[in-house]
Amino acid sequence: MPQSSNWFMRRLGHLDGILLTLVLLLLGISLAVVASASGQSSARISGHLVNIGLALGVMVVMANVPPHILSKVGLPLYVTGVVMLIGVALFGEIRNGSRRWLNLGFMAFQPSELLKLALPLMLAWYFQHNEAVLRTKHFLVSGVLLLLPFLLILRQPDLGTAMMLGASGFYLLFFAGLPWKVIFGGAALGAASLPVAWGLLHDYQQRRVLTLLDPTSDPLGAGYHIIQSTIAIGSGGLFGKGWTQGTQNQLDFVPERTTDFIFAVFGEEFGYVGVIFLVALYLAIVARGLTIAARAPTLFGRLMAATISLNVFTYAFVNMGMVSGILPVVGVPLPLMSYGGTALITLLLGVGIVMSVATHRQLNKT
């Protein structure tokens, strides 16, 4: 018994205390809001508890895997993910007009979720492998490695995931030393290509952008989500209406209130003060992750910790902007808050990697 207890404590020793506290606090808030948003449904609550338990288990496992071992799985994971994306394009399942799922016989799998971690792992490994001889050609190759899954996911179509993947790749390239002239040149090129990009968008994607500019143009259709979510957030006032007391939530006006629009439920019930506290939690997680990145002894560790930390910020910013009516609706969940097992496991897997970078620093140095 003492030996098994010591083994268990050694596993927990690879968890970063500050990051773990912040994550558990967010998950506790998430459980309370999901309970309220679901009408205190026992099925939803128990399902969310199971998802949290599985995700935390994955986080603990990843935190105990040394970064030098993680770096070795980047290439095979990336190749597997891209091959599966090609499989989706050729014979994937179509649901709600999108071809995003690959039927594996025993389950339907969405390969784009795998790429959320496989891409940064691959790029971080590539840059560390070439750290001593980094040249412009290495950034060009990494750009191609990013563009390939980005275009395959965009084709499905899945604009939200493609945007998140593009942001993840950009963060990693930036921290790897992407020249400023390339960044400004790419931004100028992107701005100039907006008219062309608009023409390439699907009809429903164009409607989302137009609805953002004037939600009242289709109040019972495309504009319904934004109108109801902004009413819920605004009606929360300074301190909110109280847990389970949000009328927009309880009267079933807020759509998808346990998943993509859970922020509207939170804003209505906990108000402006609650929203500020929630934003502060996310910023604290990002700050802790960037601190770990700054202290990492290897390029791989720095790139992974920084990229994953900013990914959390991007997900939170896009979701809050979407629900508040300042960004188009793209179906991005609120990290560590929205109901859903896949997204939660992917996020906490990433947090586990950050913890691994933090707690294996001395091992890496030697």
Residue frames relative to the residue before (quaternion, step in Angstrom):
aa qw qx qy qz dx dy dz
M 1.0000 0.0000 0.0000 0.0000 0.00 0.00 0.00
P 0.6598 0.4933 -0.3343 0.4577 3.63 0.85 -0.83
Q 0.6426 0.5292 -0.3337 0.4425 3.60 1.01 -0.79
S 0.6631 0.4862 -0.3050 0.4804 3.59 0.94 -0.85
S 0.6304 0.5271 -0.3335 0.4621 3.57 1.07 -0.70
N 0.6506 0.5074 -0.3138 0.4699 3.57 1.00 -0.80
W 0.6253 0.5360 -0.3316 0.4601 3.57 1.05 -0.81
F 0.6598 0.5118 -0.3002 0.4611 3.56 0.96 -0.92
M 0.6694 0.4975 -0.3006 0.4627 3.59 0.94 -0.85
R 0.6158 0.5313 -0.3519 0.4634 3.59 1.09 -0.62
R 0.6255 0.5261 -0.3409 0.4644 3.58 1.05 -0.73
L 0.6812 0.4766 -0.2843 0.4774 3.58 0.93 -0.89
G 0.5740 0.6161 -0.3691 0.3933 3.57 1.19 -0.49
H 0.6618 0.4878 -0.3079 0.4788 3.58 1.25 -0.30
L 0.5304 0.5838 -0.4301 0.4391 3.59 1.23 0.35
D 0.3798 -0.7075 0.5461 0.2387 3.57 -0.90 0.92
G 0.4598 -0.7401 0.4200 0.2538 3.59 -0.51 1.20
I 0.6708 0.4963 -0.3064 0.4581 3.59 0.88 -0.91
L 0.6838 0.4809 -0.2866 0.4680 3.58 0.84 -0.98
L 0.6411 0.5280 -0.3233 0.4535 3.58 0.98 -0.81
T 0.6447 0.5245 -0.3203 0.4547 3.60 0.96 -0.85
L 0.6676 0.4994 -0.2964 0.4660 3.58 0.92 -0.90
V 0.6566 0.5100 -0.3054 0.4641 3.59 0.97 -0.87
L 0.6725 0.4925 -0.3023 0.4624 3.60 0.88 -0.90
L 0.6226 0.5341 -0.3401 0.4598 3.58 1.05 -0.71
L 0.6595 0.4950 -0.3013 0.4788 3.58 0.97 -0.85
L 0.6630 0.5013 -0.3109 0.4610 3.59 0.95 -0.82
G 0.6179 0.5321 -0.3426 0.4666 3.58 1.09 -0.65
I 0.6408 0.4999 -0.3145 0.4904 3.58 0.98 -0.82
S 0.6325 0.5486 -0.3226 0.4415 3.55 0.99 -0.89
L 0.6544 0.5189 -0.3162 0.4500 3.58 0.90 -0.89
A 0.6604 0.5063 -0.3064 0.4623 3.58 0.98 -0.87
V 0.6939 0.4716 -0.2842 0.4640 3.60 0.91 -0.90
V 0.6229 0.5198 -0.3436 0.4730 3.61 1.02 -0.72
A 0.6224 0.5384 -0.3367 0.4576 3.58 1.02 -0.77
S 0.6803 0.4747 -0.2865 0.4793 3.57 0.94 -0.88
A 0.6912 0.5016 -0.2839 0.4360 3.57 0.86 -1.00
S 0.7126 0.4377 -0.2545 0.4856 3.59 1.12 -0.60
G 0.5026 -0.6409 0.4344 0.3846 3.58 1.26 0.06
Q 0.5591 -0.6256 0.3502 0.4163 3.55 1.22 0.69
S 0.1726 0.8029 -0.5391 0.1872 3.54 1.01 0.93
S 0.4320 -0.7164 0.4829 0.2587 3.60 -0.69 1.06
A 0.6228 0.5456 -0.3417 0.4446 3.58 1.08 -0.70
R 0.6706 0.4898 -0.2933 0.4736 3.58 0.94 -0.91
I 0.6682 0.5071 -0.3060 0.4502 3.57 0.89 -0.94
S 0.6837 0.4727 -0.2925 0.4728 3.59 0.85 -0.93
G 0.6298 0.5333 -0.3283 0.4596 3.57 1.07 -0.75
H 0.6566 0.5006 -0.3031 0.4759 3.55 1.02 -0.83
L 0.6292 0.5306 -0.3299 0.4624 3.59 1.03 -0.74
V 0.6378 0.5154 -0.3210 0.4739 3.57 1.01 -0.80
N 0.6497 0.5173 -0.3105 0.4626 3.58 0.96 -0.92
I 0.6492 0.5158 -0.3102 0.4650 3.58 0.97 -0.88
G 0.6606 0.5178 -0.3059 0.4493 3.57 0.93 -0.91
L 0.6621 0.4968 -0.2977 0.4756 3.58 0.96 -0.90
A 0.6732 0.5071 -0.2974 0.4486 3.56 0.91 -0.94
L 0.6520 0.4980 -0.3163 0.4763 3.59 0.99 -0.80
G 0.6181 0.5419 -0.3382 0.4581 3.57 1.07 -0.70
V 0.6457 0.5059 -0.3065 0.4830 3.56 1.00 -0.87
M 0.6320 0.5437 -0.3263 0.4455 3.59 1.01 -0.83
V 0.6576 0.5072 -0.3062 0.4654 3.59 0.94 -0.92
V 0.6461 0.5199 -0.3207 0.4575 3.58 0.95 -0.86
M 0.6887 0.4810 -0.2859 0.4610 3.59 0.85 -0.96
A 0.6262 0.5461 -0.3439 0.4374 3.58 1.03 -0.70
N 0.7017 0.4593 -0.2601 0.4786 3.58 1.18 -0.53
V 0.5774 0.5467 -0.3883 0.4657 3.60 1.29 0.07
P 0.4148 -0.7279 0.4812 0.2580 3.63 -0.53 1.10
P 0.6119 -0.5949 0.3798 0.3569 3.61 -1.04 0.75
H 0.6461 0.5298 -0.3507 0.4230 3.62 0.96 -0.71
I 0.6305 0.4890 -0.3363 0.5002 3.59 1.21 -0.42
L 0.6170 0.5509 -0.3378 0.4492 3.58 1.03 -0.80
S 0.6409 0.5517 -0.3304 0.4191 3.57 0.99 -0.84
K 0.6482 0.5464 -0.3182 0.4244 3.60 1.13 -0.60
V 0.6827 0.4871 -0.2979 0.4560 3.62 1.16 -0.45
G 0.4552 0.7191 -0.4369 0.2913 3.60 1.25 -0.20
L 0.6944 0.4896 -0.2790 0.4475 3.59 0.80 -1.01
P 0.7079 0.4354 -0.3016 0.4673 3.66 0.70 -0.90
L 0.6278 0.5282 -0.3448 0.4560 3.62 1.04 -0.68
Y 0.6528 0.5171 -0.3116 0.4575 3.57 0.97 -0.88
V 0.6645 0.4970 -0.3049 0.4674 3.59 0.87 -0.95
T 0.6450 0.5186 -0.3167 0.4633 3.59 0.96 -0.87
G 0.6688 0.5135 -0.2966 0.4483 3.57 0.94 -0.92
V 0.6702 0.4899 -0.3010 0.4693 3.59 0.92 -0.87
V 0.6328 0.5192 -0.3321 0.4687 3.61 0.99 -0.81
M 0.6655 0.4933 -0.3031 0.4711 3.58 0.98 -0.81
L 0.6178 0.5286 -0.3431 0.4704 3.60 1.09 -0.66
I 0.6266 0.5089 -0.3312 0.4886 3.58 1.06 -0.74
G 0.6265 0.5350 -0.3248 0.4645 3.57 1.07 -0.77
V 0.6195 0.5301 -0.3316 0.4747 3.58 1.06 -0.76
A 0.6638 0.5140 -0.3044 0.4501 3.59 0.91 -0.93
L 0.7162 0.4572 -0.2541 0.4621 3.59 1.05 -0.75
F 0.8332 -0.0548 0.0769 0.5448 3.60 0.82 -0.94
G 0.2735 0.7808 -0.5133 0.2280 3.57 1.01 0.79
E 0.5761 -0.5862 0.4456 0.3548 3.55 -1.28 0.39
I 0.2887 -0.7435 0.5805 0.1642 3.56 -1.08 0.77
R 0.0592 0.7783 -0.6204 0.0762 3.54 -0.80 1.10
N 0.8459 -0.0210 -0.0347 0.5318 3.56 -0.82 1.05
G 0.7358 -0.4501 0.2301 0.4507 3.55 0.97 0.89
S 0.6919 0.4339 -0.2768 0.5063 3.61 1.25 0.01
R 0.2667 -0.7444 0.5933 0.1507 3.55 -1.05 0.84
R 0.1919 0.8240 -0.4984 0.1891 3.58 0.13 1.34
W 0.7254 0.4524 -0.2249 0.4675 3.59 1.18 -0.43
L 0.2188 -0.7464 0.6172 0.1189 3.54 -1.15 0.75
N 0.3058 -0.7615 0.5468 0.1660 3.57 -0.68 1.12
L 0.1589 -0.8182 0.5505 0.0478 3.55 -0.50 1.25
G 0.6362 -0.5239 0.3224 0.4656 3.57 1.29 0.18
F 0.7980 0.2222 -0.1085 0.5496 3.56 0.68 -1.10
M 0.7991 0.0215 -0.0176 0.6005 3.59 1.26 -0.22
A 0.3856 -0.6649 0.5786 0.2730 3.55 -1.33 0.34
F 0.1139 -0.8243 0.5546 -0.0004 3.56 -0.65 1.15
Q 0.2723 -0.7475 0.5864 0.1524 3.55 -1.08 0.80
P 0.3085 -0.8098 0.4677 0.1741 3.63 -0.08 1.26
S 0.5576 0.6158 -0.4014 0.3857 3.60 1.11 -0.52
E 0.5972 0.5596 -0.3647 0.4441 3.61 1.14 -0.57
L 0.6277 0.5395 -0.3277 0.4555 3.57 1.06 -0.77
L 0.6675 0.5281 -0.3011 0.4300 3.58 1.00 -0.86
K 0.5337 0.6385 -0.4109 0.3724 3.60 1.16 -0.45
L 0.7500 0.3020 -0.1896 0.5571 3.58 1.14 -0.60
A 0.6170 0.5701 -0.3531 0.4118 3.59 1.03 -0.72
L 0.6492 0.5336 -0.3314 0.4289 3.61 0.95 -0.81
P 0.7083 0.4258 -0.3001 0.4763 3.67 0.68 -0.90
L 0.6084 0.5420 -0.3584 0.4558 3.62 1.06 -0.65
M 0.6626 0.5085 -0.2956 0.4637 3.56 0.96 -0.89
L 0.6970 0.4708 -0.2816 0.4618 3.58 0.82 -0.98
A 0.6401 0.5197 -0.3291 0.4603 3.59 0.99 -0.81
W 0.6372 0.5103 -0.3196 0.4810 3.58 1.02 -0.80
Y 0.6553 0.5301 -0.3105 0.4395 3.59 0.93 -0.93
F 0.6930 0.4652 -0.2885 0.4691 3.59 0.89 -0.89
Q 0.6471 0.4928 -0.3396 0.4723 3.60 0.99 -0.69
H 0.6246 0.5516 -0.3321 0.4419 3.58 1.04 -0.77
N 0.7746 0.2932 -0.1500 0.5400 3.57 1.11 -0.70
E 0.2428 0.8312 -0.4793 0.1428 3.58 1.27 0.32
A 0.7052 0.4870 -0.2768 0.4346 3.60 0.89 -0.87
V 0.7920 0.2672 -0.1314 0.5331 3.61 1.15 -0.48
L 0.1847 0.8246 -0.5201 0.1240 3.61 1.11 0.58
R 0.0360 0.7798 -0.6210 0.0701 3.54 -0.86 1.05
T 0.7284 -0.4089 0.3153 0.4504 3.55 -1.35 0.05
K 0.6243 0.5675 -0.3476 0.4091 3.57 1.00 -0.79
H 0.6249 0.5456 -0.3467 0.4378 3.59 1.07 -0.65
F 0.6459 0.4934 -0.3192 0.4873 3.59 1.08 -0.68
L 0.6192 0.5322 -0.3447 0.4632 3.59 1.10 -0.66
V 0.6499 0.5060 -0.3138 0.4724 3.57 0.96 -0.87
S 0.6644 0.4969 -0.3079 0.4657 3.60 0.93 -0.87
G 0.6064 0.5526 -0.3476 0.4540 3.58 1.12 -0.63
V 0.6430 0.5041 -0.3103 0.4859 3.57 1.06 -0.78
L 0.6388 0.5304 -0.3156 0.4593 3.58 1.01 -0.86
L 0.6569 0.4841 -0.2933 0.4982 3.59 1.14 -0.64
L 0.6828 0.5273 -0.2944 0.4111 3.56 0.88 -0.98
L 0.6156 0.5890 -0.3542 0.3855 3.59 0.98 -0.79
P 0.7333 0.3703 -0.2672 0.5037 3.68 0.63 -0.92
F 0.5741 0.5936 -0.3805 0.4162 3.60 1.11 -0.64
L 0.7025 0.4563 -0.2697 0.4749 3.60 0.86 -0.97
L 0.6383 0.5281 -0.3325 0.4507 3.59 1.02 -0.74
I 0.6710 0.4715 -0.2937 0.4911 3.59 1.02 -0.77
L 0.6284 0.5356 -0.3326 0.4557 3.59 1.02 -0.78
R 0.6458 0.5436 -0.3113 0.4365 3.57 1.08 -0.73
Q 0.5445 0.6905 -0.3881 0.2758 3.64 1.09 -0.59
P 0.2353 0.6774 -0.0433 -0.6956 1.97 1.76 -1.67
D 0.0003 0.7648 -0.6441 0.0116 3.55 -1.19 0.72
L 0.1590 -0.8464 0.5038 0.0675 3.54 0.36 1.32
G 0.6404 0.5532 -0.3316 0.4170 3.59 0.96 -0.85
T 0.6999 0.4509 -0.2705 0.4834 3.59 0.82 -1.01
A 0.6240 0.5380 -0.3415 0.4523 3.59 1.02 -0.76
M 0.6481 0.5130 -0.3133 0.4675 3.60 0.99 -0.82
M 0.6661 0.4968 -0.3043 0.4657 3.58 0.94 -0.88
L 0.6423 0.5104 -0.3198 0.4740 3.58 1.03 -0.77
G 0.6465 0.5195 -0.3147 0.4617 3.58 1.01 -0.82
A 0.6435 0.5157 -0.3156 0.4694 3.57 1.01 -0.83
S 0.6366 0.5341 -0.3202 0.4548 3.58 0.98 -0.87
G 0.6731 0.4961 -0.2884 0.4665 3.56 0.92 -0.93
F 0.6470 0.5185 -0.3208 0.4578 3.57 0.99 -0.82
Y 0.6301 0.5323 -0.3428 0.4495 3.60 0.92 -0.85
L 0.6828 0.4902 -0.3039 0.4485 3.57 0.86 -0.93
L 0.6447 0.5091 -0.3204 0.4717 3.59 0.99 -0.81
F 0.6323 0.5416 -0.3268 0.4473 3.56 1.02 -0.81
F 0.7124 0.4416 -0.2622 0.4783 3.57 0.82 -0.96
A 0.6185 0.5350 -0.3428 0.4623 3.59 1.22 -0.40
G 0.6322 -0.5695 0.3216 0.4154 3.57 1.28 -0.16
L 0.2100 0.7934 -0.5421 0.1805 3.59 1.12 0.58
P 0.4725 -0.7056 0.4414 0.2898 3.63 -0.66 1.05
W 0.5731 -0.6153 0.4266 0.3330 3.57 -1.08 0.78
K 0.6284 0.5450 -0.3553 0.4264 3.60 0.99 -0.72
V 0.6292 0.5135 -0.3301 0.4810 3.57 1.13 -0.63
I 0.6358 0.5323 -0.3234 0.4558 3.58 1.03 -0.82
F 0.6965 0.4547 -0.2765 0.4813 3.60 0.83 -0.98
G 0.6358 0.5271 -0.3298 0.4573 3.58 1.04 -0.75
G 0.6582 0.5047 -0.3004 0.4710 3.57 1.00 -0.84
A 0.6350 0.5248 -0.3254 0.4642 3.58 1.05 -0.79
A 0.6561 0.5044 -0.3096 0.4682 3.59 0.98 -0.87
L 0.6514 0.5106 -0.3080 0.4691 3.57 1.01 -0.86
G 0.6466 0.5264 -0.3137 0.4543 3.56 1.01 -0.83
A 0.6524 0.5086 -0.3084 0.4696 3.57 0.99 -0.86
A 0.6726 0.5047 -0.2968 0.4526 3.57 0.97 -0.85
S 0.7107 0.4599 -0.2555 0.4671 3.58 1.12 -0.65
L 0.3722 0.7614 -0.4703 0.2460 3.62 1.25 0.04
P 0.6466 0.5091 -0.3502 0.4473 3.66 0.89 -0.76
V 0.6500 0.4991 -0.3156 0.4784 3.58 1.03 -0.79
A 0.6476 0.5289 -0.3122 0.4510 3.58 0.97 -0.91
W 0.6117 0.5594 -0.3455 0.4400 3.58 1.04 -0.77
G 0.6770 0.4997 -0.2860 0.4585 3.56 0.98 -0.87
L 0.6682 0.5034 -0.2950 0.4615 3.59 1.19 -0.52
L 0.5385 0.6314 -0.4025 0.3864 3.58 1.25 -0.30
H 0.5074 -0.6173 0.5024 0.3302 3.56 -1.17 0.59
D 0.6841 -0.5024 0.3359 0.4085 3.57 -1.22 0.48
Y 0.6827 0.4873 -0.3032 0.4524 3.59 0.88 -0.91
Q 0.6287 0.5246 -0.3382 0.4639 3.60 1.11 -0.61
Q 0.6346 0.5113 -0.3218 0.4820 3.59 1.04 -0.75
R 0.6343 0.5288 -0.3302 0.4571 3.59 1.02 -0.78
R 0.6232 0.5444 -0.3445 0.4434 3.60 1.03 -0.73
V 0.6628 0.4910 -0.3061 0.4753 3.57 0.96 -0.84
L 0.6733 0.4864 -0.2983 0.4703 3.59 0.89 -0.89
T 0.6274 0.5313 -0.3286 0.4650 3.58 1.06 -0.73
L 0.5946 0.5657 -0.3577 0.4455 3.58 1.08 -0.69
L 0.6795 0.4884 -0.2867 0.4664 3.59 0.98 -0.85
D 0.8017 -0.0122 0.0254 0.5971 3.59 1.07 -0.69
P 0.1843 -0.8281 0.5208 0.0956 3.63 0.18 1.25
T 0.6421 0.5553 -0.3296 0.4133 3.59 1.09 -0.67
S 0.5008 0.6549 -0.4331 0.3644 3.60 1.23 -0.13
D 0.7791 0.0674 -0.0472 0.6214 3.58 1.23 -0.45
P 0.0615 -0.8787 0.4719 0.0373 3.60 0.64 1.15
L 0.7383 0.3819 -0.2274 0.5073 3.60 1.13 -0.53
G 0.6950 0.4315 -0.2649 0.5106 3.57 1.31 -0.01
A 0.8580 0.0713 -0.0147 0.5084 3.54 -0.57 -1.23
G 0.7126 0.4661 -0.2637 0.4533 3.60 1.09 -0.63
Y 0.4484 0.7323 -0.4362 0.2691 3.59 1.26 -0.23
H 0.6541 0.5377 -0.3228 0.4229 3.59 0.84 -0.98
I 0.7031 0.4725 -0.2714 0.4570 3.56 0.78 -1.07
I 0.6482 0.5307 -0.3236 0.4399 3.59 0.91 -0.92
Q 0.7145 0.4586 -0.2661 0.4565 3.58 0.78 -0.99
S 0.6616 0.5026 -0.3184 0.4564 3.60 0.98 -0.77
T 0.6675 0.4823 -0.3152 0.4718 3.61 0.96 -0.76
I 0.5971 0.5382 -0.3612 0.4727 3.61 1.10 -0.63
A 0.6584 0.5191 -0.3110 0.4477 3.58 0.92 -0.92
I 0.6802 0.4853 -0.2940 0.4641 3.58 0.85 -0.97
G 0.6838 0.4979 -0.2884 0.4487 3.59 0.89 -0.93
S 0.6731 0.5060 -0.3048 0.4449 3.57 1.00 -0.78
G 0.5423 0.6355 -0.3982 0.3789 3.61 1.24 -0.25
G 0.2688 -0.8039 0.4951 0.1907 3.56 1.20 -0.48
L 0.8026 -0.3017 0.2175 0.4664 3.55 -1.19 -0.58
F 0.8308 0.1919 -0.0681 0.5180 3.58 0.77 -1.01
G 0.5393 -0.6519 0.3912 0.3620 3.61 1.25 0.02
K 0.5667 -0.6170 0.4418 0.3209 3.54 -1.32 0.24
G 0.5901 -0.5767 0.3701 0.4269 3.58 1.24 -0.18
W 0.6375 -0.5580 0.3796 0.3716 3.53 -1.19 0.64
T 0.8400 0.0874 -0.1596 0.5111 3.55 -0.92 1.13
Q 0.6108 0.5785 -0.3466 0.4149 3.62 1.25 0.14
G 0.4599 0.6952 -0.4453 0.3269 3.61 1.24 0.08
T 0.3765 -0.7643 0.4767 0.2164 3.57 -0.50 1.15
Q 0.6350 0.5221 -0.3430 0.4544 3.62 0.94 -0.78
N 0.6647 0.4873 -0.2907 0.4861 3.55 1.09 -0.73
Q 0.7407 0.4447 -0.2490 0.4377 3.58 0.62 -1.12
L 0.7072 0.4301 -0.2633 0.4955 3.60 1.12 -0.58
D 0.5276 -0.7066 0.3605 0.3040 3.55 1.32 0.43
F 0.3721 0.7253 -0.5012 0.2902 3.60 1.05 0.69
V 0.6728 0.4809 -0.2986 0.4762 3.60 1.03 -0.77
P 0.3115 -0.7675 0.5289 0.1851 3.63 -0.68 1.05
E 0.8512 0.1086 -0.0800 0.5072 3.57 -1.24 0.52
R 0.1809 0.8673 -0.4505 0.1097 3.53 1.08 0.80
T 0.6623 0.4561 -0.3443 0.4845 3.64 1.15 -0.13
T 0.7307 0.3996 -0.2278 0.5046 3.60 1.22 -0.31
D 0.8622 0.1177 -0.0682 0.4879 3.60 -0.44 -1.20
F 0.7771 0.3361 -0.1757 0.5023 3.62 1.05 -0.71
I 0.2641 0.7876 -0.5171 0.2062 3.58 1.09 0.59
F 0.5672 0.6021 -0.3809 0.4132 3.59 1.17 -0.51
A 0.6110 0.5489 -0.3506 0.4499 3.60 1.09 -0.66
V 0.6358 0.5146 -0.3185 0.4791 3.58 1.05 -0.80
F 0.6563 0.5113 -0.3059 0.4629 3.57 0.92 -0.91
G 0.6721 0.5099 -0.2991 0.4459 3.59 0.88 -0.92
E 0.6608 0.5018 -0.3104 0.4640 3.57 1.01 -0.79
E 0.7535 0.4242 -0.2278 0.4477 3.59 0.87 -0.88
F 0.7962 0.2786 -0.1425 0.5179 3.60 1.10 -0.62
G 0.4401 -0.7698 0.4001 0.2315 3.56 1.31 0.14
Y 0.7902 -0.3252 0.2510 0.4548 3.51 -1.41 -0.21
V 0.6445 0.5237 -0.3230 0.4538 3.59 0.95 -0.85
G 0.6587 0.5050 -0.3057 0.4665 3.58 0.95 -0.84
V 0.6421 0.5232 -0.3198 0.4600 3.58 1.00 -0.83
I 0.6375 0.5167 -0.3261 0.4694 3.59 0.97 -0.84
F 0.6468 0.5137 -0.3164 0.4665 3.59 0.98 -0.82
L 0.6492 0.5176 -0.3123 0.4617 3.58 0.98 -0.86
V 0.6493 0.5063 -0.3111 0.4746 3.59 0.94 -0.89
A 0.6359 0.5318 -0.3229 0.4567 3.59 1.02 -0.83
L 0.6218 0.5367 -0.3393 0.4585 3.61 1.05 -0.72
Y 0.6638 0.4959 -0.3042 0.4700 3.56 0.91 -0.90
L 0.6602 0.5032 -0.3092 0.4641 3.58 0.93 -0.87
A 0.6283 0.5309 -0.3330 0.4610 3.59 1.08 -0.71
I 0.6348 0.5156 -0.3269 0.4737 3.60 1.02 -0.78
V 0.6598 0.5009 -0.3041 0.4704 3.57 0.95 -0.89
A 0.6562 0.5159 -0.3100 0.4551 3.58 0.93 -0.91
R 0.6535 0.5035 -0.3181 0.4672 3.59 0.97 -0.83
G 0.6511 0.5235 -0.3098 0.4540 3.57 0.99 -0.84
L 0.6702 0.4879 -0.2944 0.4755 3.57 0.98 -0.85
T 0.6013 0.5444 -0.3498 0.4688 3.59 1.13 -0.64
I 0.6447 0.5078 -0.3085 0.4810 3.57 1.00 -0.87
A 0.6374 0.5304 -0.3232 0.4561 3.58 1.01 -0.84
A 0.6641 0.5185 -0.3071 0.4424 3.58 0.92 -0.89
R 0.7218 0.4336 -0.2391 0.4836 3.60 1.12 -0.67
A 0.4833 0.6865 -0.4354 0.3249 3.61 1.23 -0.19
P 0.4113 -0.7514 0.4666 0.2203 3.59 -0.87 0.92
T 0.7411 0.3483 -0.2183 0.5309 3.62 1.21 -0.25
L 0.6018 -0.5659 0.4213 0.3744 3.55 -1.21 0.53
F 0.6158 0.5518 -0.3473 0.4424 3.59 0.99 -0.79
G 0.6800 0.4899 -0.2918 0.4609 3.58 0.87 -0.94
R 0.6513 0.5143 -0.3222 0.4555 3.58 0.93 -0.84
L 0.6847 0.4922 -0.2943 0.4498 3.57 0.85 -0.94
M 0.6845 0.4860 -0.2983 0.4542 3.60 0.89 -0.89
A 0.6765 0.4918 -0.3086 0.4530 3.62 0.84 -0.92
A 0.6792 0.4870 -0.2975 0.4616 3.59 0.91 -0.88
T 0.6749 0.5056 -0.3000 0.4461 3.59 0.90 -0.91
I 0.6682 0.4918 -0.3033 0.4686 3.60 0.87 -0.91
S 0.6370 0.5329 -0.3289 0.4495 3.60 1.00 -0.80
L 0.7053 0.4406 -0.2706 0.4849 3.58 0.88 -0.89
N 0.5538 0.5829 -0.3964 0.4431 3.59 1.18 -0.40
V 0.6241 0.5291 -0.3332 0.4686 3.58 1.01 -0.82
F 0.6466 0.5128 -0.3142 0.4693 3.58 0.95 -0.88
T 0.6690 0.5137 -0.3087 0.4396 3.59 0.88 -0.93
Y 0.6449 0.5151 -0.3200 0.4652 3.58 0.93 -0.87
A 0.6750 0.4898 -0.2984 0.4643 3.58 0.89 -0.94
F 0.6661 0.5132 -0.3048 0.4473 3.59 0.90 -0.93
V 0.6804 0.4875 -0.2940 0.4614 3.59 0.87 -0.95
N 0.6695 0.4973 -0.3126 0.4547 3.59 0.89 -0.88
M 0.6783 0.4812 -0.2990 0.4680 3.59 0.86 -0.94
G 0.6474 0.5125 -0.3158 0.4675 3.58 1.03 -0.76
M 0.6387 0.5326 -0.3103 0.4605 3.55 1.05 -0.82
V 0.7079 0.4557 -0.2575 0.4742 3.58 0.85 -1.00
S 0.6879 0.4760 -0.2763 0.4732 3.60 1.11 -0.66
G 0.5244 -0.6754 0.3915 0.3400 3.59 1.25 -0.09
I 0.5760 0.5775 -0.4068 0.4114 3.62 1.12 0.45
L 0.7344 0.2479 -0.1971 0.6003 3.58 1.34 -0.01
P 0.5855 -0.5811 0.4153 0.3834 3.62 -1.11 0.52
V 0.5328 -0.6072 0.4830 0.3380 3.56 -1.22 0.52
V 0.0346 0.8301 -0.5521 0.0705 3.60 -0.50 1.18
G 0.5261 -0.6852 0.3952 0.3123 3.60 1.19 0.24
V 0.3951 0.6911 -0.5018 0.3384 3.58 0.93 0.92
P 0.3804 -0.7457 0.4950 0.2330 3.64 -0.69 1.01
L 0.4937 -0.6111 0.5158 0.3419 3.57 -1.28 0.38
P 0.4442 -0.7469 0.4143 0.2705 3.62 -0.43 1.17
L 0.8544 0.0867 -0.1280 0.4962 3.52 -1.03 1.04
M 0.6642 0.4712 -0.3041 0.4943 3.60 1.26 0.26
S 0.7007 0.4858 -0.2769 0.4430 3.58 0.83 -1.01
Y 0.5096 -0.6184 0.5057 0.3197 3.56 -1.18 0.65
G 0.5195 0.6228 -0.4709 0.3472 3.58 -0.98 0.82
G 0.4039 -0.7715 0.4453 0.2083 3.54 -0.65 1.12
T 0.6619 0.5399 -0.3254 0.4058 3.59 0.86 -0.95
A 0.6935 0.4709 -0.2830 0.4660 3.57 0.80 -1.01
L 0.6569 0.5198 -0.3136 0.4472 3.60 0.96 -0.85
I 0.6613 0.4970 -0.3043 0.4723 3.57 0.94 -0.88
T 0.6427 0.5245 -0.3227 0.4558 3.60 0.97 -0.85
L 0.6712 0.5020 -0.2969 0.4575 3.58 0.93 -0.90
L 0.7222 0.4270 -0.2633 0.4761 3.60 0.82 -0.93
L 0.5367 0.5677 -0.4084 0.4721 3.57 1.21 -0.30
G 0.6536 0.5051 -0.2963 0.4795 3.55 1.03 -0.85
V 0.6319 0.5196 -0.3270 0.4730 3.59 1.01 -0.81
G 0.6231 0.5437 -0.3318 0.4539 3.57 1.06 -0.76
I 0.6262 0.5260 -0.3294 0.4718 3.58 1.05 -0.74
V 0.6364 0.5171 -0.3267 0.4699 3.59 0.98 -0.84
M 0.6508 0.5072 -0.3130 0.4703 3.60 0.98 -0.84
S 0.6157 0.5441 -0.3412 0.4567 3.57 1.05 -0.74
V 0.6417 0.5135 -0.3158 0.4742 3.58 0.98 -0.86
A 0.6747 0.5128 -0.2942 0.4419 3.59 1.00 -0.85
T 0.7977 0.3639 -0.1669 0.4509 3.57 0.80 -1.01
H 0.6754 0.4419 -0.3064 0.5047 3.59 1.25 -0.08
R 0.2954 0.7949 -0.4943 0.1912 3.60 1.23 0.33
Q 0.6852 0.4807 -0.3043 0.4547 3.60 0.84 -0.90
L 0.6211 0.5414 -0.3377 0.4551 3.57 1.06 -0.76
N 0.6565 0.5161 -0.3070 0.4565 3.57 0.99 -0.86
K 0.6472 0.5474 -0.3196 0.4235 3.55 1.00 -0.86
T 0.7292 0.4151 -0.2427 0.4869 3.57 1.05 -0.70
